[in-house]
């Protein structure tokens, strides 16, 4: 079956609503909609957005968690050429407010279905609740100072989603992803992953983030399959779904697979499961071997960023994909370069550069920052370290950026340190990642102000107001004095040696 021509995200529904109208498309804890029903709900949501006075080129911020309502609003926004600013409701108060300030959306919609946290944010901002056919939302006040962006008929120029990601500086950057970016990645699920209408996807990856939105939601709907949206991961709920809900595709961060195996020491019953894949974080070889033994399936791997998701994937025919992230996906070009920008031979480690239809348009209202990683020729510097194997597969060897990857999400040590240092009783802090059980834990070492009686519970309460749960340290250690260089910078290698067996 040839792929239908798609120009906007919601176009992925048109073919299947016509040829398989009664096929289940999308479900959550409350509803289950066929392709025909989903297409109708998208039209209802489109009319709702128009009633709110939203016009093409404007930004509408969607604060929520995985639900049919959130998915419907994303698709409807694209039909109107609105930019959907995606924000996970579980993020901390100051983080959500920072994105509102940076993105300057015309409206903020808090999707209340499946998210008590969205209701808390809505109440803070005085949003007004409304219930429509597609779900319950709370509508924020209109920001008349918000200026619209140009609208383009071409899918590779028109922005569909604006997703804020934490960079190595700790300052959130708005990644502009076009309809073409997301549709291309979605199509890879249909072609490379061979998703068909008989598949049922466990949609636990947040659709407020690029992997859940593109590979998860758009990939499933482009293939005529059924995505079961799950607001939050719970091991027992996932195990029950694998056993009883005909789940055939399961994707998540390596930490998710580690938790599933911990929760099912006697084995996992998943009679319909045919494909499992890890992404968003480095895959530990031991964890991969354990998962393959338990699931009796290859644990596939991949590599991408918010700025360029689905850059490399292992292939279905690789029964033992190893710990490489696979070769480049179709349409993507790769280069391994040294610090001077020269191409390196196979086997040598350098920075990974790429070019292709998955690469972002740029960072929102940040042309200078965009220019540091994305050239006019379309080549994007991932700032990750990699080597190319002779057969074309890529191995990620490290990060030139100072980032922690926890449960598939980027965490800037600087951002956590800034939050810690904002407490009046903290003199200095140092934050770093520590690999454990297929995940990176966040370790914070704090030097209190002299004579301060700083308690961990108080400091954690301070962080809860400023950082999302996944950014908060697993372990906080207190020391009398941190080792520092003459310029005042904490000497982290020396600190790690001093901590020794405490980690």
N, C-alpha and C positions, 0 to 999 in steps of 0.2 A: 504494500500500500504506500503510495507516494505521499510525502509530507505536504499538508496544506500550506499555502502561502500565509504567513502571519506578519502583521505589522504592528499590532498592539497586544498587550498581554492577554486580554480577554478574547482575542481571536482564537486562542487555543481551545475554546469551548465550542466554537461554531460547528466544526465538522462533526464532533461527537454528539452534540445536541441534535444534529440532523440524522445521523445514521444509527446512533444508539441512545435515543432519548431516555430510555428507562434504565440505562446502566448507572449504577451508583457512582457518583463522582467524588463526593466529599461528605465527611461526617465528623461529628465531635461527640462530646458526652451527652448532648441534648438532641441533636438533629441528624438526619441522614438524607441527603439530597441527591437526586438523579442529575444527569447532565442537563436535562430539560428544566428541572426545577432550579438548578444553580444558575442557568442562563437567565431565568425569570428574576431570581433574587438580585443578580447583578444589575439588571435593568431597574429594579426597584431602588437599589442603592444609588445608582446613577441619578435617578430622579430626586432622591433625597439630597444628594450633594448639590444638585442644581437649586433646590429649594433654599439651601443655605447661602445661595448667592455666589457660589464658587465658580470661577471662570478658568478657561484654559490657560496654562502657564503659571497658575498660582500653586502654592504649596499647601497641602493639607496634612497635618501631622496625625498619625494613627498610633495611639498608645494602648497597647493591649498584650495579650498572650494568645497562643494558638487557639483559634476558634473558627467556626464557619463564618461568623460575622466579620472577623478581621480579614479573612481571605476574600470575602465578597467585596469589601470596601477597597482593597488593593486593586482588584480587577476593575471595579467601577471607576475608580480614580483615573486609571489608565485610559478608559474609554473617553473621558472628558479632557484628556491631555493635562491632567493635574499631576503634580509631583507628589508622590506618597512619601512623606517623611516617616520612616519606620522606627518605632521606639518600644522597647520591651518594658512593660509596666512594672516589672520586678526591679528595675533600676532605682537607685536611691533618689530622694527628693531633689537634691542639688544637681544630680546628673540629668534628670529629666528637664529641670528648669534651664540648665545650661544649653541643652539642645534646642529648646524653645527659643532661647535668646539668639543662638547661632543661626538657626534655620529661618527664623522669623516667618512662621507659617501664617497664612490668612486665617485659618481655623485649626483648632486642636480638637480632635474627636477621641474620646476615651471609650474604648470598646469594653463594655462591662461584662459581656459573656465570658465565663471561665476565668475572670480575673478580679479578685477582691482588691488587688493592688491598684488596678486601673480606677476603681471606685474611690480609693483614697486620694489619688492624684486629682481626680475630677472634683472631689469635694474641696480640695485645697484651692482650686482655681474657680470655684463657683460655677462649674459647668451644669447645664440643664439636661436632665435625663429624658430620652425618647425611646420608645419601643416601636420598631418597624418589622416588616416581614422577614428581614435578614438578621435581626437581633436587636439587642439593647445597647444604646450608646449614650454618652453624655457629651453635649456640645458646648465647647468653649466659646468665649466671646470673639467676635470678629476683630482682627487687627487691621484697621484701615491703612496703616502705614506700610503694610507688607506689599512689596512691589512684585508684579508678575514677571516671569521670564519669557523669552521668545518661544514660540511654538513652531515645530518643524514637522512636516508630513513624513519625513524619512525616519524610520525606526531607529537608525543608528545615531541620530542627532537628538531625538526627543527623549528627555529623561523620564523614566518611569518611577524610580525609587531613589531616595536620598537616605543613605545609611551612614550614621556617624560611627567612626571607629577611633579607638585610642591609638595614637602613634607613639613613637619612642620618646617624644617630648612631653607626653601626658596631656596634650591639648587635643580635644576631639576634632576630627576632620570629617567633613561631609563628603562622602563618596557618591558621585553622580553616576548612577547606573541607568543605561538606556533600555528601551524595550528590546532592542536587538541584542544587547548583552545578555539579558535574562532569558530571552527566547532561545538564543543559541545554546546556552547552558542547559535549558530544559530539553532541547532537542537531542542533546547528547545522551540523556537518560533513555530516550526512545530508541536511539541508534546503537550507541556503544553498550548501554546496560540492558538493551532489548526489553524494555518495559512494554507490556501489552495490556489490553483491557482485562485480561484475567488476573492481573496483579493487584494486590492490596498492600499499600505502603503504610508503615507505622510512622506517622508524621510527628515525631517528637522534637525534631530540629526546629528551633524558633523561626517562624517566617518573618520575624522582624530582623533577621540576619540573612546574609546572602545565600548560604548553603540551603537553609530551610526554604527560602523563597524560590530560588532558581531550581536546584536539583530536586527539592521536595515538592513544593506546590506546583510550579509551572511544569516541571518534568513529568509529574503524574498526570496532570490534566492534558498536557500535550499528547500523552500516550493513550488516553481513553481509559486510564486505570482509576482506582479508588484510593484516596488518601484519607486515613483515619487520623485526624488532627488531635494531638494530645498537648494539653497546656503545660504540664510539668512532668518530668521523668520521675517515676517511682518504680523500683525494681520489680516489686510484686505485681503491679498493674501491667507492666510490660510482659512479664512472664505469662500472666493469664491471657493476655491478648495473643501472644505467640502460640499458646496452646489451643485456644478456643475461637479465635476470630479470623482464621485463615490468612494471617499475615504472611506475605511472601517476600517482602523487602524490608530490611532493617538497616538504617544508617545512623551513625552517631559518632561522638568523640570516643577515643580509646577508653577514657574513664568510664563511659557508659557500659562497655563490654566487660570491664573489670568488675563493676558493681553487679552486673547480671550474674556473672560466674560466682561471685561471693554469695549471692542470694540463693543460688541453686547448686549447692555442692554435689548433689546426686545426679546432676545432668539437667539439660534443658529440653523440654518437649515442644517442638515447633514443627508439626508435620507438613505445613505448607511452605515453610521458609526455603527460599532458593538462592537468595543473594544477601550478603552482609558486607558492609563497608565502613571503614573508619576514616575520619577526616577532621580537619581543623586543628590537629595537634600531632606531634611526632608519635609514631607507632613503635612501641618497644618490642623487640624480637621475641622476648619471653611471653609477653601478653599475646602477641599474634599467634604463637604456637599453641598456647593454652586455649585461646578462643577457637582455633581451627579444630582442636581435638574435641572440645565440648560441643560445638555447633555442627561438626562434621561437614564444614563448608570452608572454602578459602575465605580468609578475611581480607577483602580488597582494600586498597589504600589509594590515596590521591593527595594532590597538593593544590592549594589556591589561596587567595587572599580576598578580602572584601573588594579590593580594587581589581582583582582578576581571578575570579573563582573558576574551578574546574580547569586549571592549567594542565595538570598531568593526572592521568588515571591509569591504574593497572587494568589489564584486559581480562574479560571473562574466560578466555581460553587459557589463561595462566593459572593452572591448578595450584601452583605454589608461588604466589606473586612475590614472595620475599618482602624485604622492608624498603625496597625502592618505592617511589611514588608512581612508577610507571613512566611510559613515554608521554610526550606531548599529546594532547587531544587534537582531533582534526581541526585544521585552520590556525593552530597556534605554532608560532616559530619561537625557538629558544636559542639563547646564547649564554655561554659561561665566559665571564670577562674578569680580567684582573683590575686592580685599582686604577690603572691608567686607561682603562677602556678597551684593552686589546683582547681579542678572542683567545681562549685557551683550548688546548687539545683535550681530547677525551681522557678522563681519569684525573685531571688536575682540578683543584678546588678554587672556585672564584664566585663572584656575585652572579646570581641568576637574573638574566634579562629576558623579557618575552614581548611578543607582539601578536595580536590576534583579535577576533571579534568579541572576546570576553573581557577586554581591557576597558576600564572605566573611561568616562568622558573627561574626568578631572575632579579636583576638589572644589566644592562650592565656594565661590567668592574668595578663592585663595590661589590666584594664578602663579604667584611666586613659589609657593610650596609645590604646586603641581609641576612646575618646570624643573624642580630638583629631581623628580623621579620619572617624568614622562616627557619624552622629546617630541619635537614636531614631526619626526618620522614614525611616531607611533610606538617606539620601543620603551618599555616600562621596566624600571629597575626595582626588583622585588626587595633588594637589600638583604636577601637571604643567601646563605652560602650553599653551594651545591657542586656536584660533579656529574658529568655525563658518562655513562658506561658505554662500551663499544656497540652494544645493541640498541642504543638510543634511550634506554631508561635513565631516569634521573634519581640521584640520591641526594637528599637534603642533609647537609652535614652540620649546619649551625645557623645562627642568625647574626648578621652584622648589626642589626638593631638590638637594643637592650630591652627585649620584651620577654615576659613570661606568658606561656600559653597554658591556661588552666581550663580544663573541661571544654576545650575547643575555642575559648575566647581569649583575645589578647588582653594582657594586663600590663600597663606601664609601671615599672618600679617607681618612677618619678612621681606618678600620680598618687600612688599609695603613700610614698614618703611625704608628699605635700600635704595630704590629709592628716597624717600623723603629726607632722611638724606644726600644723595649725592649732594643736592643743597647747594651751599656755604652759603646761608643765613638761613639755617635750623640748629638750635642747637640740637633739639631733637624732636622725634615724637612718637605717639602711635596710633596704628590701631587696630580696632576690628569690629566685625560684629553686626548688629542690625536688628532683624527680623521685616519685614514689608510686608504685602500683599503676604504672601506665599514665600517670598524670603529673603535672607540676604543681606542687604546693607552694604557697606564698609564705615566706619566712620574714618576719620583721624583727629587727634588733633596735631597741630604743635606749637612748641615753637621756634620762630625765634631767630636768633642771636641778641644779644643786639644792639639796635639802627638801626637794619636793617629795611628797608621799603619794606617788602616782599608782593607782590601782588598775589592774588589767581590765576589770569590768567597766570602769569609767571610760577608759580609752576605747574599748570596743563600742560602747554606746556612742561615743564621739564619731567613730568611723561609720557607724550604721546610718548616720544622717548624711554622710558624704560619699559613700561608696556602695555599689551593688554588692550583694552577698558574695559573688564569685571573685570580687576584687579584695575582699577582706582577708587578712592574714590567717592562715591555719594556726600558726604558732607565733606568739609574741615573746621575745626574750628581752630582759632588762639588764643593762650593763652600766657600770659606773662611768666608763668613758669608751667611746668608739675610737679605733685607730684612724687618724686623719693625716693627710699630706699637708705640707706647708701652705697650700692654697685652700685648705679647709675641706677638701674632698675626702669622703670616707674611702679608706683603702679596703675594698671588699675582698680581694684575695687574701689579705692578711687576716681580715675578720673571720673568713671561713676556716682558716687554719686554727685560729684561736677557739672557734666553737667546737671543732673536732667531733667527738662522739655525741654531742648534744643533738645533732641532726639525724 
